[in-house]
Amino acid sequence: MPLDMRSVAPTVPGVPWWGAILVAAGSTLLGFLIDAARGNELGSAFSAFYVLGCIAAVAAVQHRALFTAMAQPPLLLLVAVPIAQEFLVESGGGGLKDLALNVAYPLVNRFPVMLTATVAVLVVGGLRIFLSRPPVPAPARAGRRSARAAARAAKAPSRAAQQDRDTTVPAKPARGRRGRP
């Protein structure tokens, strides 16, 4: 299977970029539904399913769509928490203070969860990228030395050429225009 189409397992085809979004968002939705059945606030089920969904998405996505899966944890939380809070909390008014208390505060409280998910996804995605790179062969040291030796040999005259120069007749002095030395 070509590298671009693989998931984390080399023999299993990966899901496309939109599949990675569906995996993470679906898992986050499942966590929200569990917490909504328990009470009226987002709890540990939402956080756990959000983190696990983001990690599952980066593991299941095709290699060429890794960027989408690696960039989605903060964006998904930025969308999921306000929507979940809108369903869980009954809003009494539409003022700025109400918005800050019902949406921004839970979003800020989920920052450690978002950081955990983002770091985990970046580690898994980075490992996938690093391990999928083809190995680069190291240059042979013997070849490098022979190239250096060849360069030195080209610069320095050989002993045979030196002996030929020593045994040959000296050249005649150069003459001027009219043939005078």
Backbone as numpy.savetxt, mean C-alpha at the origin, in Angstrom:
# Nx Ny Nz CAx CAy CAz Cx Cy Cz
-4.05 -17.91 -11.36 -4.89 -16.74 -11.36 -3.99 -15.50 -11.36
-4.31 -14.53 -12.21 -3.48 -13.32 -12.27 -3.52 -12.55 -10.95
-2.46 -11.85 -10.68 -2.31 -11.12 -9.41 -3.42 -10.10 -9.21
-3.81 -9.40 -10.25 -4.82 -8.35 -10.11 -6.18 -8.87 -9.66
-6.46 -10.13 -9.91 -7.77 -10.70 -9.61 -7.81 -11.46 -8.28
-6.68 -11.66 -7.63 -6.61 -12.47 -6.42 -7.12 -11.75 -5.18
-7.60 -12.57 -4.24 -7.86 -12.06 -2.89 -6.62 -12.35 -2.06
-6.75 -12.40 -0.75 -5.60 -12.68 0.09 -5.10 -14.11 -0.13
-6.01 -15.02 -0.50 -5.62 -16.39 -0.85 -5.30 -16.44 -2.34
-4.14 -16.97 -2.72 -3.73 -16.92 -4.13 -4.65 -17.68 -5.08
-5.37 -18.67 -4.60 -6.21 -19.46 -5.50 -7.66 -19.00 -5.51
-8.02 -18.06 -4.65 -9.40 -17.59 -4.55 -9.52 -16.23 -5.24
-10.47 -16.11 -6.17 -10.64 -14.79 -6.81 -11.21 -13.78 -5.81
-10.78 -12.55 -5.94 -11.22 -11.51 -5.03 -12.49 -10.84 -5.51
-13.11 -10.09 -4.61 -14.30 -9.33 -4.97 -13.87 -7.99 -5.55
-14.69 -7.39 -6.41 -14.33 -6.07 -6.97 -14.41 -4.99 -5.90
-14.09 -3.77 -6.26 -14.03 -2.67 -5.30 -15.37 -2.45 -4.63
-16.46 -2.55 -5.37 -17.77 -2.32 -4.79 -18.14 -3.48 -3.85
-17.59 -4.67 -4.08 -17.81 -5.79 -3.17 -17.15 -5.56 -1.83
-15.99 -4.92 -1.85 -15.31 -4.60 -0.58 -16.14 -3.62 0.23
-16.76 -2.67 -0.43 -17.62 -1.71 0.28 -18.84 -2.44 0.85
-19.41 -3.36 0.06 -20.57 -4.12 0.54 -20.22 -5.00 1.73
-19.04 -5.63 1.70 -18.62 -6.49 2.82 -18.50 -5.68 4.10
-17.81 -4.56 4.03 -17.60 -3.74 5.23 -18.90 -3.09 5.70
-19.68 -2.55 4.76 -20.92 -1.89 5.14 -21.95 -2.91 5.65
-21.98 -4.08 5.04 -22.90 -5.11 5.51 -22.58 -5.59 6.91
-21.31 -5.78 7.17 -20.89 -6.18 8.51 -21.20 -5.10 9.53
-20.98 -3.86 9.17 -21.28 -2.74 10.06 -22.78 -2.65 10.31
-23.58 -2.89 9.29 -25.03 -2.88 9.44 -25.49 -4.00 10.37
-24.87 -5.15 10.26 -25.20 -6.26 11.15 -24.90 -5.89 12.61
-23.77 -5.26 12.86 -23.44 -4.79 14.20 -24.43 -3.76 14.70
-24.87 -2.87 13.82 -25.87 -1.87 14.20 -27.19 -2.55 14.57
-27.62 -3.53 13.79 -28.88 -4.22 14.07 -28.84 -4.96 15.41
-27.70 -5.55 15.72 -27.56 -6.24 17.01 -27.66 -5.23 18.15
-26.97 -4.11 18.02 -27.03 -3.09 19.08 -28.40 -2.43 19.16
-29.07 -2.27 18.04 -30.41 -1.68 18.05 -31.40 -2.61 18.74
-31.21 -3.92 18.62 -32.09 -4.88 19.30 -31.83 -4.88 20.80
-30.62 -4.57 21.22 -30.26 -4.57 22.64 -30.69 -3.30 23.37
-30.64 -2.18 22.70 -30.92 -0.92 23.41 -30.97 0.23 22.44
-30.72 1.44 22.95 -30.84 2.62 22.10 -29.52 3.35 21.90
-28.42 2.65 21.95 -27.14 3.28 21.63 -26.20 2.27 20.96
-25.23 2.82 20.23 -24.24 1.97 19.57 -23.28 1.43 20.61
-23.03 0.15 20.56 -22.17 -0.46 21.57 -21.06 -1.28 20.97
-20.70 -2.32 21.70 -19.56 -3.13 21.31 -19.82 -3.97 20.07
-21.05 -4.38 19.84 -21.34 -5.18 18.64 -21.11 -4.35 17.38
-21.54 -3.10 17.40 -21.31 -2.21 16.26 -19.82 -2.04 16.01
-19.07 -1.78 17.07 -17.63 -1.56 16.93 -16.92 -2.81 16.43
-17.26 -3.97 17.01 -16.59 -5.21 16.62 -16.90 -5.60 15.19
-18.16 -5.50 14.80 -18.52 -5.86 13.43 -17.97 -4.86 12.42
-17.84 -3.60 12.81 -17.23 -2.59 11.94 -15.76 -2.94 11.67
-15.01 -3.23 12.72 -13.59 -3.54 12.56 -13.41 -4.84 11.78
-14.16 -5.87 12.14 -14.05 -7.16 11.44 -14.49 -7.05 9.98
-15.50 -6.25 9.72 -15.96 -6.07 8.34 -14.91 -5.37 7.48
-14.24 -4.38 8.04 -13.19 -3.67 7.29 -12.01 -4.60 7.01
-11.63 -5.42 7.99 -10.53 -6.37 7.78 -10.92 -7.43 6.78
-12.16 -7.92 6.86 -12.64 -8.92 5.89 -12.67 -8.33 4.48
-13.02 -7.06 4.37 -13.07 -6.42 3.05 -11.68 -6.33 2.42
-10.67 -5.97 3.20 -9.33 -5.86 2.64 -8.73 -7.23 2.34
-9.21 -8.25 3.02 -8.73 -9.61 2.73 -9.43 -10.19 1.51
-10.69 -9.82 1.28 -11.46 -10.41 0.20 -11.36 -9.66 -1.12
-10.90 -8.44 -1.09 -10.91 -7.61 -2.30 -9.81 -8.04 -3.28
-10.06 -7.77 -4.56 -9.04 -8.02 -5.58 -7.83 -7.15 -5.31
-6.69 -7.62 -5.78 -5.44 -6.89 -5.52 -5.48 -5.49 -6.12
-6.08 -5.36 -7.28 -6.11 -4.04 -7.93 -7.06 -3.07 -7.25
-7.92 -3.54 -6.35 -8.87 -2.68 -5.65 -8.48 -2.49 -4.18
-7.25 -2.74 -3.85 -6.81 -2.61 -2.46 -6.95 -1.19 -1.93
-6.75 -0.21 -2.76 -6.84 1.17 -2.29 -8.23 1.47 -1.74
-9.26 1.01 -2.42 -10.63 1.24 -1.95 -10.83 0.63 -0.57
-10.40 -0.60 -0.40 -10.58 -1.28 0.88 -9.73 -0.65 1.98
-8.57 -0.11 1.62 -7.69 0.48 2.63 -8.13 1.89 3.02
-8.84 2.57 2.15 -9.26 3.94 2.44 -10.66 4.02 3.05
-11.40 2.93 3.06 -12.79 3.01 3.45 -13.09 3.06 4.95
-12.26 2.57 5.89 -12.68 2.60 7.30 -13.09 3.97 7.85
-12.33 5.03 7.65 -12.80 6.31 8.19 -14.05 6.82 7.48
-14.11 6.60 6.18 -15.27 7.08 5.43 -16.53 6.32 5.82
-16.40 5.03 6.01 -17.55 4.22 6.41 -18.07 4.64 7.79
-17.18 4.88 8.71 -17.61 5.30 10.05 -18.23 6.69 10.01
-17.69 7.55 9.17 -18.22 8.90 9.04 -19.66 8.88 8.53
-20.01 7.89 7.73 -21.37 7.76 7.21 -22.24 6.92 8.14
-21.70 5.85 8.69 -22.50 4.89 9.45 -22.95 5.42 10.80
-22.11 6.12 11.51 -22.48 6.58 12.86 -23.62 7.61 12.81
-23.56 8.63 11.97 -24.71 9.55 11.95 -26.02 8.88 11.52
-25.95 7.98 10.56 -27.17 7.29 10.13 -27.70 6.40 11.26
-26.82 5.68 11.92 -27.24 4.82 13.03 -27.82 5.66 14.18
-27.18 6.76 14.48 -27.67 7.61 15.56 -29.04 8.21 15.21
-29.26 8.49 13.96 -30.55 9.03 13.53 -31.66 8.02 13.77
-31.38 6.74 13.57 -32.38 5.70 13.82 -32.54 5.37 15.30
-31.47 5.46 16.05 -31.52 5.06 17.47 -32.08 6.14 18.38
-31.71 7.37 18.14 -32.07 8.47 19.05 -33.20 9.27 18.41
-34.21 9.54 19.23 -35.32 10.37 18.77 -34.94 11.82 18.94
-34.92 12.55 17.85 -34.51 13.95 17.93 -35.70 14.83 18.30
-35.48 15.70 19.25 -36.53 16.60 19.71 -36.58 17.88 18.89
-35.49 18.27 18.32 -35.42 19.50 17.55 -34.34 19.40 16.51
-34.21 20.42 15.73 -33.23 20.39 14.66 -32.12 21.39 14.86
-31.87 21.78 16.10 -30.86 22.79 16.37 -29.45 22.25 16.26
-28.51 23.17 16.25 -27.09 22.81 16.15 -26.63 22.05 17.39
-27.14 22.41 18.53 -26.77 21.73 19.76 -27.27 20.28 19.73
-28.46 20.07 19.26 -29.01 18.72 19.14 -28.19 17.89 18.17
-27.80 18.48 17.07 -26.96 17.78 16.08 -25.61 17.41 16.67
-25.03 18.32 17.42 -23.72 18.05 18.02 -23.81 16.94 19.05
-24.87 16.94 19.83 -25.00 15.91 20.86 -25.36 14.54 20.29
-26.21 14.51 19.30 -26.70 13.24 18.78 -25.83 12.63 17.68
-25.05 13.43 16.99 -24.27 12.91 15.87 -22.77 13.06 16.09
-22.32 14.26 16.37 -20.89 14.52 16.46 -20.26 13.85 17.69
-20.94 13.87 18.80 -20.39 13.27 20.02 -20.16 11.77 19.87
-21.14 10.99 19.37 -20.87 9.57 19.16 -19.80 9.31 18.10
-19.72 10.20 17.14 -18.68 10.04 16.11 -17.29 10.25 16.71
-17.16 11.24 17.56 -15.88 11.50 18.21 -15.53 10.37 19.18
-16.53 9.84 19.84 -16.29 8.72 20.77 -15.85 7.45 20.06
-16.15 7.33 18.80 -15.76 6.14 18.02 -14.39 6.29 17.36
-13.69 7.36 17.66 -12.38 7.56 17.04 -11.40 6.42 17.33
-11.28 5.92 18.56 -10.36 4.80 18.79 -10.71 3.55 17.97
-12.01 3.32 17.79 -12.44 2.18 16.97 -12.03 2.40 15.51
-12.25 3.63 15.03 -11.86 3.94 13.66 -10.35 3.84 13.48
-9.60 4.29 14.45 -8.14 4.20 14.37 -7.69 2.75 14.35
-8.30 1.94 15.18 -7.97 0.51 15.21 -8.26 -0.15 13.87
-9.43 0.13 13.33 -9.80 -0.46 12.03 -8.88 0.03 10.93
-8.56 1.30 10.92 -7.70 1.85 9.87 -6.29 1.27 9.95
-5.73 1.18 11.13 -4.38 0.62 11.27 -4.37 -0.86 10.88
-5.37 -1.61 11.30 -5.43 -3.03 10.96 -5.56 -3.23 9.45
-6.39 -2.42 8.82 -6.58 -2.53 7.37 -5.30 -2.13 6.63
-4.63 -1.10 7.10 -3.38 -0.68 6.45 -2.29 -1.74 6.61
-2.25 -2.40 7.75 -1.26 -3.46 7.95 -1.54 -4.64 7.03
-2.80 -5.09 6.99 -3.15 -6.23 6.13 -2.94 -5.87 4.66
-3.39 -4.70 4.25 -3.20 -4.27 2.86 -1.73 -4.07 2.50
-0.98 -3.50 3.42 0.46 -3.33 3.18 1.18 -4.65 3.06
0.82 -5.61 3.90 1.41 -6.95 3.78 1.05 -7.61 2.46
-0.19 -7.42 2.02 -0.58 -7.99 0.72 0.24 -7.39 -0.41
0.44 -6.10 -0.37 1.23 -5.44 -1.42 2.68 -5.88 -1.35
3.24 -5.92 -0.14 4.65 -6.28 0.03 4.91 -7.73 -0.38
4.04 -8.64 0.02 4.26 -10.05 -0.28 3.95 -10.42 -1.72
3.22 -9.58 -2.43 2.90 -9.90 -3.82 3.94 -9.38 -4.80
4.88 -8.58 -4.33 5.92 -8.05 -5.22 6.85 -9.18 -5.65
7.23 -9.19 -6.91 8.17 -10.23 -7.35 9.54 -10.00 -6.72
10.24 -11.08 -6.42 11.57 -10.91 -5.82 12.53 -10.28 -6.82
13.34 -9.38 -6.34 14.34 -8.72 -7.17 15.66 -9.46 -6.99
16.22 -10.01 -8.07 17.49 -10.72 -7.91 18.61 -9.76 -7.56
19.45 -10.20 -6.65 20.61 -9.40 -6.24 21.67 -9.48 -7.33
22.33 -8.38 -7.62 23.39 -8.45 -8.64 24.53 -9.33 -8.16
25.08 -10.08 -9.09 26.18 -11.00 -8.75 27.43 -10.19 -8.47
28.09 -10.51 -7.39 29.32 -9.79 -7.03 30.44 -10.11 -8.00
30.53 -11.34 -8.45 31.59 -11.71 -9.38 31.46 -10.94 -10.68
30.23 -10.77 -11.13 30.00 -10.01 -12.36 30.39 -8.56 -12.20
30.13 -8.01 -11.05 30.47 -6.62 -10.79 31.99 -6.46 -10.77
32.69 -7.40 -10.16 34.15 -7.30 -10.10 34.75 -7.46 -11.49
34.22 -8.37 -12.29 34.78 -8.55 -13.62 34.53 -7.32 -14.47
33.42 -6.64 -14.27 33.17 -5.42 -15.02 34.17 -4.34 -14.60
34.44 -4.27 -13.30 35.42 -3.29 -12.83 36.81 -3.63 -13.37
37.14 -4.91 -13.35 38.45 -5.31 -13.86 38.56 -5.03 -15.35
37.47 -5.23 -16.09 37.49 -4.94 -17.52 37.67 -3.44 -17.77
37.06 -2.63 -16.93 37.22 -1.18 -17.08 38.65 -0.76 -16.80
39.25 -1.36 -15.76 40.66 -1.03 -15.47 41.57 -1.49 -16.60
41.29 -2.65 -17.14 42.12 -3.18 -18.22 42.01 -2.31 -19.46
40.85 -1.74 -19.70 40.69 -0.89 -20.86 41.45 0.42 -20.69
41.53 0.91 -19.44 42.24 2.16 -19.19 43.75 1.96 -19.20
44.23 0.92 -18.57 45.67 0.69 -18.46 46.16 -0.13 -19.66
47.30 0.25 -20.23 47.83 -0.54 -21.34 48.34 -1.90 -20.84
48.20 -2.89 -21.68 48.64 -4.23 -21.29 50.17 -4.30 -21.29
50.70 -5.34 -20.66 52.16 -5.50 -20.61 52.74 -5.75 -22.00
52.01 -6.48 -22.81 52.51 -6.75 -24.16 52.60 -5.46 -24.96
51.60 -4.60 -24.82 51.63 -3.33 -25.54 52.76 -2.46 -25.00
53.02 -2.52 -23.71 54.12 -1.75 -23.12 55.46 -2.23 -23.65
55.64 -3.54 -23.78 56.89 -4.09 -24.30 57.06 -3.71 -25.76
55.99 -3.70 -26.54 56.08 -3.31 -27.95 56.54 -1.86 -28.07
56.06 -1.01 -27.20 56.47 0.39 -27.26 57.94 0.54 -26.91
58.42 -0.27 -25.98 59.81 -0.17 -25.56 60.76 -0.66 -26.67
60.37 -1.63 -27.46 61.27 -2.21 -28.47 61.16 -1.55 -29.82
60.22 -0.73 -30.06 60.06 -0.12 -31.38 61.02 1.04 -31.55
61.21 1.41 -32.79 62.10 2.51 -33.13 61.42 3.81 -32.78
62.14 4.73 -32.19 61.51 5.99 -31.83 61.01 6.71 -33.07
59.97 7.43 -32.92 59.37 8.15 -34.04 60.23 9.33 -34.43
60.14 9.71 -35.70 60.89 10.86 -36.19 60.30 12.12 -35.63
61.12 13.13 -35.39 60.60 14.37 -34.87 59.67 15.02 -35.90
58.75 15.74 -35.41 57.78 16.40 -36.30 58.45 17.55 -37.02
58.07 17.73 -38.24 58.63 18.80 -39.05 57.63 19.92 -39.22
58.13 21.08 -39.48 57.29 22.25 -39.70 56.73 22.25 -41.11
56.32 23.44 -41.60 55.70 23.56 -42.89 56.68 23.27 -44.04
57.85 23.69 -43.90 58.81 23.57 -45.01 59.70 22.37 -44.86
59.37 21.51 -43.94 60.17 20.31 -43.80 61.33 20.46 -42.84
61.44 21.54 -42.15 62.49 21.69 -41.19 62.05 21.17 -39.83
63.02 20.62 -39.09 62.68 20.16 -37.75 62.47 21.29 -36.79
